[in-house]
Amino acid sequence: MTVTADVQAGTDVPYPGWADEVRELAQRRNAVLLAHNYQLPAIQDVADHVGDSLALSRIAAEVDAGTIVFCGVHFMAETAKILSPDKTVLIPDARAGCSLADSITVDELRAWKAEHPGAVVVSYVNTTAAVKAETDICCTSSNAVEVVASIAEDREVLFLPDQFLGAHVRRTLNRANMHVWAGECHVHAGINGAELTAQAEAHPDAELFVHPECGCATSALYLAGSGTVPADRVKILSTGGMVDAARASHAKSVLVATEVGMLHQLRRAAPEIDFRAVNERASCTYMKMITPMALLRSVREGTDEVHVDPDLAARGRAAVERMIAVGRPGGGE
């Protein structure tokens, strides 16, 4: 079969009926198809469930299917395996990594812990299984403030790996004994304050949906605090929170600061609203590695299976379960 350049770039579909073939193959394999909000529109449209990573991992644990096909990046598939150790978890392209998850290694975390004995380690779910296993409690972008607030005020906190989310939490809680790792998602970090300000000025009636991993999150709060944009129009949200806010919004236009794949779900949730990316170049190469052809190969051949060491999985699962016990686990990112 000849694959066009457009398909290789992930901007087209391989042939008519490919989606029906994927669904038929998945049914034969007793598999459920999960797609992250940043996936290509064609992948989102063929999936059984679309959402953010933790929400999808929890769905994976609840469904009866014996096989989980996770269309996302590798740490997400690992999290699904951690929460569903007895199920087969496939990722259509094992090369789909994550710059944020890669911004701290387990050895770096152990060294950081040694510098701060007794500190509580709070890890964003956007981390590897090995890092989760060295974590006391996980958090998501929607409940990071609540998770850190649940820790006794006299305890030091090591927050990792995202510096922008960590800064948001530390600023919100005014917590001096919270140390933040200097990691970042290269896509979100590239959405800067100057771009957000320029877009807000060009669209004065628009609401702002800003992911807390973004380099422009502080600028968004400044715009609200200075009155440049009415405070009730500025919303710092996880991807799952963006979908909920879109359904509840009465705005005519919304500026969105996150990875551009999110626009597809927002437009489906509220087709009457004009959603625009703050930065149209904010596209994650890793997310877009899950092409229709890669998905077809995965459900056809069972590639690529994700394995997590059982001991790491058990320790990582405990950190995720402690987060859920705090409440409001929301979505993954």
C-alpha positions in Angstrom: 0.0 0.0 0.0 1.4 3.4 -1.0 1.2 6.0 1.8 1.0 9.6 0.6 3.2 12.4 2.0 0.1 13.9 3.7 -0.6 10.7 5.6 3.0 10.5 6.7 2.7 14.0 8.0 -0.4 12.9 9.8 -2.7 15.3 8.0 -4.9 12.9 6.1 -6.3 9.4 6.3 -4.9 6.4 4.5 -7.9 5.2 2.5 -11.7 5.2 2.7 -13.1 2.8 5.3 -9.9 2.7 7.4 -11.8 3.8 10.5 -14.3 0.9 10.1 -11.4 -1.5 9.7 -9.8 -0.2 12.9 -13.0 -0.6 14.8 -13.5 -4.1 13.4 -10.0 -5.2 14.3 -10.3 -3.7 17.8 -13.5 -5.6 18.3 -11.8 -8.9 17.3 -9.0 -8.1 19.7 -11.4 -7.2 22.5 -9.7 -3.8 22.6 -10.9 -0.3 23.6 -9.5 2.7 21.7 -8.4 5.6 23.8 -7.3 9.0 22.4 -5.8 12.0 24.1 -7.2 15.4 23.4 -3.9 16.4 21.5 -4.2 13.6 19.0 -4.9 14.1 15.3 -8.6 14.7 14.6 -8.9 11.5 12.6 -7.6 9.5 15.7 -9.9 11.3 18.0 -12.9 10.6 15.8 -12.2 6.8 15.6 -11.6 6.4 19.3 -14.1 4.9 21.8 -13.1 7.6 24.4 -11.3 10.9 24.1 -10.0 12.8 27.1 -6.9 13.7 29.1 -4.5 11.1 30.3 -5.6 10.2 33.8 -9.3 10.2 32.9 -8.5 7.8 30.0 -6.3 5.6 32.3 -9.2 5.3 34.8 -11.6 4.4 31.9 -9.0 1.7 30.9 -9.2 0.3 34.4 -13.0 0.2 34.4 -13.9 -1.2 31.0 -14.3 -4.9 30.3 -11.9 -4.9 27.4 -8.8 -7.0 27.8 -6.6 -4.8 25.6 -6.1 -1.0 25.8 -4.9 0.8 22.7 -3.7 4.1 24.1 -3.3 6.8 21.4 -1.1 9.3 23.3 2.5 9.5 24.5 4.4 6.8 26.3 4.0 7.9 30.0 0.2 7.9 29.4 0.2 4.3 28.3 2.4 3.5 31.3 -0.1 5.0 33.6 -2.9 2.9 32.0 -0.7 -0.2 32.6 -0.1 0.9 36.3 -3.8 1.1 36.9 -4.6 -2.0 34.8 -1.8 -4.4 35.4 -3.7 -7.4 34.2 -4.6 -5.9 30.8 -2.6 -5.7 27.6 -1.7 -2.1 26.9 -0.6 -1.1 23.4 0.7 2.3 22.1 0.6 2.6 18.3 4.1 4.0 18.2 6.4 3.4 21.1 8.7 6.3 20.0 6.0 8.8 21.1 7.7 10.3 24.1 7.2 13.5 26.1 9.7 16.3 26.7 8.1 17.1 30.1 8.2 13.5 31.4 11.8 13.4 30.1 12.8 16.6 32.0 13.5 14.6 35.2 15.0 11.1 35.5 14.6 8.8 38.5 18.3 9.3 39.4 17.8 13.1 39.4 14.8 12.7 41.6 16.6 10.4 44.1 19.4 13.0 44.3 16.9 15.8 44.9 15.2 13.8 47.6 18.6 13.2 49.3 19.1 17.0 49.4 15.8 17.4 51.2 15.3 14.5 53.6 11.7 14.3 54.9 10.2 16.3 52.0 7.0 15.2 50.4 7.4 14.4 46.7 4.5 15.6 44.6 4.7 14.4 40.9 2.5 15.5 38.1 1.0 12.5 36.4 3.1 13.5 33.3 6.0 11.5 34.6 7.5 8.0 33.9 6.5 5.0 35.9 10.0 5.0 37.5 9.5 8.6 38.8 6.0 7.8 40.0 7.5 4.9 42.0 9.7 7.4 43.9 6.7 9.7 44.5 4.6 10.2 47.6 1.5 11.6 45.9 0.7 12.4 42.3 -1.4 15.3 41.1 -3.0 16.6 37.9 -3.2 20.1 36.6 -6.8 20.4 37.9 -6.1 19.3 41.4 -2.4 20.2 42.0 -3.4 23.1 44.4 -5.6 20.8 46.4 -3.0 18.1 46.6 -0.2 20.4 47.9 -2.7 22.1 50.3 -3.4 18.7 51.8 0.2 18.4 53.0 1.0 19.8 56.4 2.4 23.3 56.1 5.5 22.5 58.1 6.6 19.8 55.5 8.8 20.7 52.6 7.4 19.9 49.2 9.3 18.8 46.1 7.1 19.5 43.1 8.0 18.1 39.7 8.5 18.2 36.9 6.7 21.2 35.4 8.0 24.6 36.5 5.0 26.6 35.3 2.4 24.4 37.0 4.6 24.4 40.1 4.8 28.2 40.0 1.0 28.4 39.7 0.6 26.2 42.8 3.2 28.0 44.8 1.7 31.4 43.9 -1.8 30.3 44.7 -0.9 28.8 48.1 1.9 31.3 48.9 3.9 28.4 50.1 7.6 29.3 50.8 8.8 25.7 51.6 7.7 24.4 48.1 10.6 23.6 45.8 9.8 23.4 42.1 11.8 21.3 39.5 12.8 23.3 36.4 11.2 21.1 33.8 8.8 22.0 31.0 6.8 20.8 28.1 8.5 22.4 25.1 5.2 23.0 23.3 3.5 24.7 26.2 6.6 26.6 27.2 6.7 28.1 23.7 3.3 29.8 24.1 4.6 33.0 25.5 3.1 36.0 27.2 3.7 38.4 24.3 1.6 36.2 22.0 -1.2 35.9 24.5 -1.3 39.7 25.1 -1.3 40.4 21.4 -4.1 38.0 20.8 -6.1 39.3 23.7 -5.7 42.9 22.4 -6.8 41.8 18.9 -9.9 40.0 20.3 -11.0 42.1 23.2 -14.3 40.2 23.7 -12.8 36.7 23.8 -12.4 34.5 26.8 -9.0 33.0 27.5 -8.5 29.3 28.2 -4.9 28.8 29.4 -3.3 25.6 30.4 -1.1 26.0 33.5 1.9 24.4 31.8 2.0 27.3 29.4 4.8 29.9 29.5 2.0 32.5 29.3 0.1 31.5 32.4 1.6 34.2 34.5 0.8 36.8 31.8 -2.8 35.6 31.7 -3.1 36.3 35.5 -1.5 39.7 35.0 -4.0 40.5 32.2 -6.8 39.6 34.6 -5.3 41.4 37.6 -4.6 44.6 35.6 -8.1 44.7 34.2 -6.8 44.4 30.6 -9.0 41.4 30.3 -12.0 41.0 32.8 -11.0 38.5 35.4 -14.0 36.3 34.8 -12.8 35.8 31.2 -9.4 34.4 32.2 -9.5 30.7 33.0 -6.5 28.5 34.0 -7.6 25.0 33.0 -6.6 21.5 32.4 -7.6 20.0 29.0 -10.6 18.3 30.6 -11.5 21.5 32.3 -11.4 23.3 29.0 -14.0 21.0 27.6 -16.3 21.5 30.6 -15.8 25.3 30.4 -16.6 25.3 26.7 -19.9 23.6 27.3 -20.8 26.1 29.9 -19.5 29.3 28.1 -21.7 31.9 26.6 -18.8 33.6 24.8 -18.7 34.1 21.1 -15.0 33.5 20.9 -12.3 31.9 23.0 -8.5 32.1 22.7 -6.9 28.8 23.6 -3.4 28.5 25.0 -2.5 24.8 24.8 -1.5 22.2 22.2 -3.5 22.8 19.0 -5.1 19.3 18.9 -7.3 20.5 21.8 -9.3 22.7 19.3 -11.0 19.7 17.8 -12.7 18.6 21.0 -13.5 22.2 22.0 -15.2 22.7 18.6 -17.2 19.5 19.0 -18.2 20.5 22.6 -19.4 24.0 21.6 -19.6 24.4 17.8 -21.2 27.8 18.1 -18.0 29.3 19.6 -15.1 30.5 17.6 -12.1 28.8 19.2 -8.7 30.1 18.1 -5.2 29.0 19.1 -3.0 31.6 20.8 -0.1 29.9 19.0 -1.0 27.9 15.9 2.4 26.4 15.8 2.0 24.8 19.2 1.8 21.2 17.9 3.4 18.3 19.7 5.4 16.1 17.3 5.2 13.2 19.7 1.4 13.3 19.8 1.2 13.4 16.1 3.3 10.3 15.7 0.1 8.3 16.3 -1.1 8.3 12.7 -3.9 6.3 11.2 -1.4 3.9 9.7 0.3 3.4 13.1 -3.1 2.7 14.7 -4.0 0.2 12.1 -0.7 -1.6 12.5 -1.2 -1.7 16.3 -4.7 -3.2 16.3 -3.7 -5.5 13.4 -0.4 -6.8 14.8 -0.6 -6.0 18.5 2.3 -3.5 18.4 3.7 -1.8 20.5 3.0 -3.4 23.9 3.8 -1.4 27.1 5.4 -3.2 30.0 5.9 -1.8 33.5 7.9 -3.7 36.2 5.3 -5.0 38.8 7.2 -3.4 41.7 7.3 0.0 40.0 3.7 -0.3 39.1 2.6 -1.1 42.6 4.5 1.9 44.1 3.3 4.2 41.3 -0.2 3.0 41.8 -0.1 3.9 45.5 1.0 7.5 44.6 -1.9 7.8 42.2 -4.4 6.3 44.7 -3.3 8.8 47.4 -4.1 11.6 44.9 -7.5 10.3 44.2 -8.2 10.0 48.0 -7.6 13.8 48.3 -10.5 14.4 45.8 -11.1 16.2 42.6 -8.6 14.1 40.6 -10.0 15.6 37.4 -8.0 14.8 34.2 -4.4 14.1 33.6 -3.2 17.3 32.2 
